Amino acid sequence: MSSADRIAAEMFFVDRRDGRTLQMQLATSIIATILDTRAGAGTRMPSSRKLAEYLGVSRLTVTLVYQELVARGYLDALPRSGFVVSERAPQRRIDQPPRSRPTREVDWSEWLPRRLAARRQILKPHNWRSYDFPFVYGQVDPRLFDHSAWRDCARRALGTRDFTGLADDQLTQDDPVLVDYIRKNTLPRRGIRAAADEVLITLGAQNALWIAVQLLARSDRTAAVEDPGFPDFAEALRYARMPIEYVPVDGQGLDPAALSDRVGLVIATPSHNIPTGATLPRARRLDLLRRADAQDFLVIEDDYEFEMSFLEPPSPALKSQDAGGRVIYIGSFSKSLFPGLRIGYMVAPPEFIREARALRAMMLRHAPGHMQRVTGYFLALGHYDAHVVRLRQTFRRRREAMVAALERTDFEILGAARHGGSSLWVAAPEGIDSGLLNQRFSEQGVLVEPGHPFFAEPPEPCRYFRMGYSSIDEGRIAQGVARMQSCLTSALAR
């Protein structure tokens, strides 16, 4: 474009279905247009009146965006002549050079033989919030979160004093504020004592699991996982090429007596099995640790959701009874705060943490420093404890409502965490497949999690499914369950 050119109003757009503000959308659209068209300095912008009329927004909105982009160096304001593209606006786009014709197509099946995208996994629709009755697990109810407190912690972390240190490359180190809170507050609540060199911050529990499996996988020993259980445990082991044995879960969780002599690693959820909620009793915990010592195997303990203990205090972590350093403990704040946070931690002997830190450094150095500090402040200033109290009170009411509603149906509650939790393990009548039933649910605005992915070999038909109550309002539970019963009645009638 020459300096006499003008960018037409039709080049810009906003979408009221977008979660961002109109000002943010318009600013983004203007910047993208300037870069995409490589508009030269002096190129005129539409008048604020004309652009506001075209987009159906207020003229003040357009004026504020223009002024903001002047401050950022994308636009210049001309006296009584509107706004033009600034000489300071970055020009990053270049013409794409012609590409040579390939002589051979890439055979991705040869380069990517493991097909991770096809792994056994729990799937949730991205638009789950659009469902009237989202009984999905692990999602957040934003009404229960103290946004003001989080903003205050973010402001503190972005202050000049903190920013200077956090903006530096931390190499392999973690945020001392966050580590200190975990050591002195979180872990003692689980009966665990740990020094600073025994704690590693990870990108959620998933990242901690991956690191641990990559370090511990051996082809000459098998790994034991719970069945039913969290599918990513087995999939991480399979990717690491470690043989797997599936140990059935009963009403008391994993039975150590069912472990074979070949076991070199056990991955378990002693406090709250995924998905049944079964809790490993003290006798089985001690038996598992005794066998680990006698057979020289290690245990990865995923202690997710212990904060959601609103019925009775949680059992001490398996790690708290581990005198031999054979338990690698994994925790996370993603369930109790919000899943998008991706802040978890691992606790193990210093020798293991050193190697885990080195492996993490090869992938991502460390979790984002500012998010670590914001989380650390949120914990240290008492906001987290107050948040957990709100969750426990709310989840108690929601669980009571869900249990009461399900008891009036033909569904059966097969598993419920003794301490509380945020989900129930439910079964439809014999002969009903939860996957097919969920399709009917979906048509009625109800969303649950079919049980197939939790089993190594799902029964056919698989009548089991998980129902979460972390993100659905208490007052909508009974109506949602009633719709489920209506769908079931229709299915049984056929």
Secondary structure, 3 states (H helix, E strand, C coil): CCCCCECCHHHCCCCCCCCCCHHHHHHHHHHHHHHHHCCCCCCECCCHHHHHHHHCCCHHHHHHHHHHHHHHCCEEEECCCEEEECCCCCCCCCCCCCCCCCCCCCCHHHHCCCCHHHCCCCCCCCCHHHCCEECCCCCCCHHHCCHHHHHHHHHHHCCHHHHHHHCCCCCCCCCHHHHHHHHHHHHHHHCCCCCHHHEEEECHHHHHHHHHHHHHCCCCCEEEEEECCCHHHHHHHHHCCCCEEEEEEECCEECHHHCCCCEEEEEECCCCCCCCCCCCCHHHHHHHHHHHHHHCCEEEEECCCCCCECCCCCCCCHHHHCCCCCEEEEEECCCCCCHHHCCEEEECCHHHHHHHHHHHHHHHCCCCHHHHHHHHHHHHCCHHHHHHHHHHHHHHHHHHHHHHHHCCCCCEEEEECCCECCEEEEECCCCCCHHHHHHHHHHCCEECEECHHHCCCCCCCCCEEEEECCCCCHHHHHHHHHHHHHHHHHHHHC
